[in-house]
Structures are given as C-alpha cells and as structure tokens.
C-alpha cells in the first residue's frame, strides 16, 4: 500500500502528524532506492578528505591545532551544502518531470506536508553522511571537545536552515530536471570552491579573493572553523553569515508561492 492510499481515507486536521510520518517515511525509502545519488552524497566529502585532508591531516597549523581540525567543520558543512543545494532541487525537479505534482493535486494532502516530507528525508540522508564523516575523522585523528558544544551544533543547524531554504526555492522554480541539475551543480561548486574548503584562497589573484567575500558559504565555514578550534573569527565573519538568514526567509516565501502554482 502506498502512502497516498494510506492517507487518502483519513486525511484531516487531526491526522497531520500521521500524514507527515507516513509521507516522510516514503520519501526516505525512495531516496535510499537511488544508489547513485546516495553514493555521491555520502562519498563526495570523503573524496575531499582522502585527497586533500588525509595527506596533511596531522600537520600543525597553529599551536595545538592540526590541519584536520580546520578541515573537519568544512567537511560537515559540505555534506549539508551538497544535499541541500544539489540533491533537493534535483529531486523536486524530477518529481515534476514525472508528473507527481499533478497526482498530488487530487490527494487530500496539503502542499506543505509534501515539502516537509522531502526536507525530512533529505535531513535523514544528511545525518547519515555527517555521521560517516564524524566516524572517519574521529577514529582516524580524534575530534576536538568543542564538537559537542551547543554553539558548534547550533551553527551547523543554522547553516542547514539557510541551505535548505535556498535549495527549496531552487527546487520549486519551474525549470526542467536537466536545467535544475545544471543550475544547482553550478551554484554548489562555485560556492564550494569559492569557500576555501577545497584549497586555500590565498594564492588566488586579489580580485578573485575580493569576489569570494560575497560567498556566504565561505563565511559560514570560517565561523564554524573558528568555533570548533576556539579561535577568533575574521572581522565581519559573523554578520556576513547571519545576513543570509533573512534572505533564507525570502527564499522560503518565494518557494511557497512557486509550490502553490503546482500543488494545492
């Protein structure tokens, strides 16, 4: 029995938690049935770690702080950016391409329940991918105590909120699946490589370094790293990161407007 058949007879105001639970479980199962997408989501941060982090992991950058200590927060952030900026928009676009939006119109299912179910499924995959990074780095090199600090965990959650809002908006824009894939991939890789997570930005021309100051992912990664290593952040890092949150609210609003055009 599908989620649609399960929910259709009993959907109503009192069954919202049940709708969320059933639909979220279905989306998790559907995601896990896409082995290529799951593999890329789980493997990409590990590839960065193996080829960039591992060779220099134990080199001391500052007294008592190793290279891997600077890289670990960016690996966790890369997991979030990868799934929310690439995985989620492409998944939304593929559902539209298969006509799922037209089928959902005839169900007693509010559009926001469908959206939350997809986001919840992505978050499950995110937790799995982040757990792998934590396990690999933890067993291989050890983690700093601040990995469990409320500030570090809270910043990661705020980063996920911003990335989720951006990915949700991009996924609701009525592009074809192929166009969405190209746009989301371009956005992710520009933000990722412009953040300094893959390689230091110091060797780039000055004008490119200045341009990367407009990259919000760079400032979030810098802030996460400073909290994790207990070092002061660069000037402007905090406010340049937080300014993305009002933008995220606008992205959610725009995404909801787009969604209402296809799912009512």
N, C-alpha and C positions, 0 to 999 in steps of 0.2 A: 504494500500500500504506500502510495506516495504521500508527501507532506500535504499536497493540495487536497487529496482525497480525505486525509485525516482531519484537516482543518475545516473543510467546507461545511459539514453539517452543523458544527457547533460554534463557529466563529462569532464572537460578540464582544461587548465591552468587558465582560468578566473573564474572557479566555485569552486576553492579550499575553500574559506570561506563558501560557501554553503555546500560543502561536509562535512567540519568539523562540521558545525552547525547541519546538519541532522543526521550524524552518532553519534555525541556526545549525542544528544537528545535520540537517540535509545538506546545507552548504558546505559544512566541514567534510562530509563524505564525498561530495562532488569534487572539492578541491583535492582531496587525497587521491582521487582517481585520475588526476592529471600528473603522471610521474615526471614528465619533463619540466613542467612548471615548478613542482615541488622540489625537484633536484636542483634547479637553478637557484631557487630561493634559499635553499639550505647550503648549497655549495659555493655560491659566489663569495660570501665573506670568508669562507675557509680558503679559497684560492688566494685572496688578498693576504690572508695570514701566512700561508705557506710560502709565497714567493716574495713577500715584502716584509712581513713581521718576523717570521722564524729566523732568517739569517742574521738579524741584528737584535733579536729579542732581548738578550741579556746585556747588551751594551748600555753603560750608564750615561744617560743624557745630562742629568743633574745629580748632585749628591743624593744617593739613596733612591733615585728614580731611574728605572730602566726604559729602554725604547718600547718594550711591550706594554709598560704602564701608560705610556702616552697613546699607544695604538688601540688598546682594549676598548675604551669608550667609543672610539670611532667605528670599531667593528660592530658593536651593538647598535650604534646609530645607523650604520649601513644596512643592517638587517631590516630596520624599520623603513628606511627610505626605499630600499629595493622592493619590498612588498607593497607599500602604500602608494608609491609613485609610479610603479610599473605593473605590479601584479593586479591590484584592484581596478585601475581604469581599464585594463585589457579585459578583465573578467566581465565587467559591466558591458563593454562593447560587444563581447562575444555573445552575451545573453540577448542583446538587442538583435544581433545578426541572426540568431536562431529563432527570433520571434517571441522570445519569452515575455517581453513587455506586453504584447497583445494577449497572451494567455493569462497573465496576471490580472488584466483588467476585469476579467469575468469572475475572479475569485473574491470572496469576502475577506480580502487581505489588504489592510492599509499599506500604502506605499512605503511609509517609514519603517514598518515591520520588516519588509523585504530588504530595505537598505541596512538596517541594523543587523539583520541576519548575515548579510555578506560581510559587513565590517567585523562582526564577531568571529566569523570563520577565518578571516584574514588575521585577526589577533591571535587565534589559536595557532596558526602556522607561524606567526611571529614569535610566540613564546617558545615553540619547538626549536626554531632556528637560533634564537638567543640562548637557549639552554645548551645547545651544542657548542656555541662559542664560549660560553662560561665554562663548560666542562673541559674543552680543549685547552684553553688558556690556563684555567685553574690547575689542572693536573700537570700541564707541561711547565708552567712558570710560577704559579701561585698568584693569587689576587690580593690587592691591597684591601685593608679593612674597610675603607670607605665605599666599597662596592655595595654594602648593605645599609649605607647611610640614607636617611629619609630624603636628604637633598638630592643625592645622586639618582635615587629611584624616582623622585618627583620630577626631576628634569627630563628623564627618559620618557615619562608619561606625557609631559607637556610637548616634547618633540613628536611623540606619536600622534597627539591631538592635531598638531599643525600639519604633519604629513598626511594624516588621514583626511583632513578637510580638503587639502589640495588634491589628493588622489580621488576623492569622492566627486569633487567638482569636475575634474578632467574626465572621469568615467561617465558623467551624465551629459557631457557635451555630445550632441548628435553627430559624431564622426563615425565613419566605418571602422570596423575592427582593425583593419590594416593601418588606417591613418592614426587611430588611437595608439596602436602599438608603436608606431614610428615617433609620434609626438612624446609619448610617455618615456620611451627609451632615450630620446634626445635630452629631455628635461632631466632625467635621472643622471645620466652620465656627465652632463655639463655641470650639474650641481655637485656630483660626487668628486670628479677630478678637480673641480674648482674649489673644493673644500680643503684640500691638502691631505685628505685621508689616504690617498694612494701614493703620493710623493710630496715632499716639501715644496712650497711655493717660492722659496727664497731665490731659486735660480732663474725664475721667470723674469721677463722684462718688466720694468716698473709699471708700465701702463696696464699690463695684464694683472699684476698684483693689486693695483688700484681697482680694477674692474671686479676682482673677486671680493672686494669689500661689500658688494651688493648681493653676494651669495649668502642667503640666510643659513644654509647648511654649514658653511664654514664657521659661523659664529656659534651655532648650537654645538658643533663638535669641539670648538675651543672652550666653550663654557663647561661642557661635560668633562673634558680632559682636566681642566683646572680644578673642578670639584673632586674628581677621582684621585688626582695626585696631590690635592691640598696645596695648590699653588695659586697665586693671584691671577685672575683673568686679564687679558689685554684691555686697554681702555676702549670703552664702547661696546664690549662684547655682550654685556647683559642687556642693555636696551636695544641693541640691534637684533638680539634673539627674541625678546619679548614683543617687539613691534610686529612680529609675524602672527601673533595670536588674534588681534583684531582683523587682520587680513584673512585668517582662517575662518572667523565668524562670517565674513562676507562670502567666502568660498562655499560654506555650508548653505547659506541663504540662496546663493546662485544655483547650487546643486539641487536644492529642494524645488526651486522654480523649474529647472530643467526636468526633474523627475515627474512633476505633476503633469507635464505635457505627454508623458508616455505611460505613467502608472497612476491610476486614480484610486 
